[in-house]
Amino acid sequence: MKAVIHSDAERTHILENVRGHNPEKAKALLQLSWATGLRCAEIAGLLVTDIIYSDNPKLVVRAAISKTGEARELHLTEAALQAVKVLTEDRVSGALVLGRQNKPYTPHSLSERFKKLYAGAGIKGSAYSGRRGLATRLVDEGAPLPVVQRILGHKNLTSTMHYIGVTDSMVSKWMQKAA
């Protein structure tokens, strides 16, 4: 079963319904997932030092935490940069994302956290919803498939294609162009 792709309105609803322990960090975690499309193991393995602050802020996915074993750099959007700032809390070292008791998440515990955050808003979702949603939004905005492939860190374009959903807005846009 493919992960659910959330609309802008659904993502807003999810953020508005985050409750419990440290809701600001939970919102930042969701926003980081939506803005970068990283896998749970990649998010869980990120270090504070993997963020490069410059005129063009980047996040380095080290080969050691990448599923493909290849490092990649991702440009940080303003939303992703704000999420990183909330998650780091001015720390200069250690894991980027910490759970309760300031312990790093495991990929499994992070996956469970995402499920609970979506369920708390009454919306289906999983750890892959952010990844799939980003891929779909990129294609909807006209990003070439090799760009989406690189962002997601896939070796094979076929893998990337599995993450892209066809939305009603895509169908409508292309039907208008064809008319």
C-alpha positions, 0 to 999 in steps of 0.5 A, a space after each residue: 500500500 502506497 503512503 498517503 499524499 496530503 494536500 496543503 489543507 491536510 498538512 495545515 490540519 495536521 499541524 493544527 492538531 499536534 498535541 502532547 509532549 513538545 508540539 513545536 518539535 513535533 511540527 518541525 519534524 513533520 515540516 522537515 519530512 515534508 520539505 526534504 522527503 528524507 527516509 526515516 533512517 536518514 532523518 534519525 541519522 542526521 547530525 546537527 553538523 550535517 547542516 551547512 549554514 551559508 547563503 544557500 543552506 544545505 543538509 548533507 545526507 552522509 553516505 553512512 545514513 543513505 540507503 544507497 550508500 551515496 552522500 547527497 546534499 539537499 538545499 534547505 527551503 525556508 520551511 526546512 531551515 526553520 524546522 531545523 532551527 526548532 529541532 536543534 535548539 541551538 545545539 552544536 553537536 549530536 543528533 539533529 532530531 531528539 525524542 523524549 528524554 533527549 535521546 535520538 530516535 531509531 528509524 523504527 521509533 521515528 516511523 511510529 512517531 509519524 504514525 501517531 502524529 497523523 493519527 492524532 489529526 485523524 488523518 491517515 499517514 506514515 513515515 513515507 507520506 512526506 517523501 511521497 508528497 514531496 515527490 508528487 508536489 515537485 512533479 506537479 510544479 514541473 520538476 524534471 524526473 531526474 531532479 526528483 530522483 536526485 532529491 529522493 536519493 534513488 539510483 534508479 528512476 523506476 524507484 522514483 516513479 513509485 513515489 509520484 502520485 497523480 493528483 486531481 490538480 495534475 489531471 486538471 492542469 494537463 486537461 486545460 493545456 490539451 484543450 
